[in-house]
């Protein structure tokens, strides 16, 4: 389905997505708390990455560290995009590190995130999952 690369910057982590064959439309895009992507449904990835125990949704406050803007996939199903997440780090010694014990995963949902519903944005099923690794 594609790849996501991570670059630590002074402002946070820059995620570079290059996706193909993704269903057209608007999809929630999150970092989840467990580095497992077992089918069916990818429930093994756990909930959103949320080391600060914040309420979900950027319209409700700071949101989870794993909350990111929805993806808008064109009819081609291909998408190249860069997103900055200021709430995470690649530094293993920090509580908001995506490289914590147990790992983390990138998840794309069937529907869009409403940016308010707690705990997951009412985004529907998980359709794509990838373990974040060094």
C-alpha positions as CSV (number, residue, x, y, z in Angstrom):
1,X,0.0,0.0,0.0
2,X,3.0,2.3,0.3
3,X,5.4,3.6,2.8
4,X,5.8,6.2,5.6
5,X,9.2,7.6,6.6
6,X,10.0,9.6,9.7
7,X,12.4,12.5,10.2
8,X,13.1,14.2,13.5
9,X,13.0,18.0,13.2
10,X,13.3,20.7,15.9
11,X,9.5,21.2,15.5
12,X,8.5,17.5,15.8
13,X,8.5,14.5,13.5
14,X,7.9,14.9,9.8
15,X,6.0,12.0,8.3
16,X,6.4,11.5,4.5
17,X,3.7,9.3,3.1
18,X,3.8,7.7,-0.3
19,X,0.6,5.6,-0.7
20,X,-1.0,3.6,-3.6
21,X,-4.2,1.7,-4.0
22,X,-5.9,3.4,-1.1
23,X,-9.7,3.8,-1.3
24,X,-10.8,7.2,-2.6
25,X,-12.1,9.7,-0.1
26,X,-11.4,11.0,3.3
27,X,-9.7,8.7,5.8
28,X,-8.5,9.1,9.4
29,X,-4.8,8.7,9.9
30,X,-3.4,7.9,13.4
31,X,-0.4,6.5,15.2
32,X,-1.6,3.6,17.4
33,X,-0.1,2.5,20.7
34,X,1.1,-1.0,19.8
35,X,3.5,-2.1,17.1
36,X,1.4,-5.0,15.8
37,X,-0.7,-5.2,12.7
38,X,-2.5,-8.6,12.8
39,X,-5.5,-9.2,10.6
40,X,-8.4,-9.2,10.6
41,X,-9.2,-5.7,11.6
42,X,-5.8,-4.7,13.0
43,X,-7.2,-4.5,16.5
44,X,-3.8,-5.7,17.7
45,X,-2.5,-2.1,17.1
46,X,-4.4,-1.0,20.2
47,X,-5.8,2.5,20.7
48,X,-4.3,5.8,19.7
49,X,-0.8,6.6,20.9
50,X,-1.6,8.8,23.9
51,X,1.2,9.0,26.4
52,X,-0.3,12.2,28.0
53,X,-3.7,10.6,28.5
54,X,-5.3,13.5,26.6
55,X,-8.9,13.6,25.2
56,X,-9.1,12.7,21.5
57,X,-9.5,15.2,18.8
58,X,-7.8,18.4,17.7
59,X,-11.1,20.2,18.1
60,X,-11.3,19.2,21.7
61,X,-7.9,20.4,22.9
62,X,-4.4,19.2,22.3
63,X,-5.6,15.7,21.3
64,X,-3.7,12.4,21.4
65,X,-0.1,12.4,20.3
66,X,-1.2,10.0,17.6
67,X,-3.9,12.3,16.2
68,X,-3.2,13.7,12.7
69,X,-5.3,15.4,10.0
70,X,-7.5,13.3,7.8
71,X,-6.1,12.1,4.5
72,X,-7.9,13.1,1.3
73,X,-7.2,10.4,-1.3
74,X,-7.9,11.2,-4.9
75,X,-9.6,8.9,-7.5
76,X,-6.3,7.5,-8.5
77,X,-5.8,6.0,-5.0
78,X,-2.3,7.4,-4.9
79,X,-1.2,10.0,-2.4
80,X,2.2,11.7,-1.6
81,X,2.0,13.9,1.5
82,X,4.1,15.4,4.3
83,X,2.6,15.9,7.7
84,X,4.3,17.3,10.8
85,X,3.4,15.8,14.2
86,X,4.7,18.1,17.0
87,X,3.5,15.7,19.7
88,X,5.8,12.8,19.0
89,X,9.6,12.2,18.9
90,X,12.0,9.6,17.6
91,X,14.1,10.0,20.8
92,X,13.8,6.6,22.6
93,X,14.3,8.2,26.0
94,X,11.2,10.4,25.9
95,X,7.7,9.3,27.0
96,X,6.2,10.5,23.6
97,X,8.6,8.4,21.6
98,X,7.1,6.2,18.9
99,X,9.9,3.7,19.7
100,X,8.6,2.9,23.2
101,X,8.5,-0.7,24.5
102,X,5.9,-2.5,22.5
103,X,6.3,-0.2,19.6
104,X,3.7,1.8,17.6
105,X,1.8,1.5,14.3
106,X,0.4,3.7,11.6
107,X,-3.3,3.1,10.9
108,X,-5.5,4.4,8.2
109,X,-9.3,4.1,8.9
110,X,-12.2,3.4,6.5
111,X,-13.8,6.8,7.5
112,X,-12.8,10.2,8.4
113,X,-11.9,11.4,11.9
114,X,-14.6,13.9,13.3
115,X,-11.8,15.5,15.4
116,X,-14.0,15.4,18.5
117,X,-15.4,12.0,19.5
118,X,-13.4,10.3,22.3
119,X,-11.5,8.0,22.2
120,X,-11.1,7.5,18.4
121,X,-12.8,10.1,16.3
122,X,-15.7,7.9,15.1
123,X,-13.4,6.9,12.1
124,X,-14.7,3.4,11.4
125,X,-12.7,0.2,10.8
126,X,-9.0,0.0,10.3
127,X,-8.1,-0.7,6.6
128,X,-4.3,-0.2,6.5
129,X,-1.8,-0.8,9.2
130,X,2.0,-0.7,9.3
131,X,4.4,-1.2,12.2
132,X,6.7,1.8,12.9
133,X,10.3,0.5,13.1
134,X,13.7,1.9,13.1
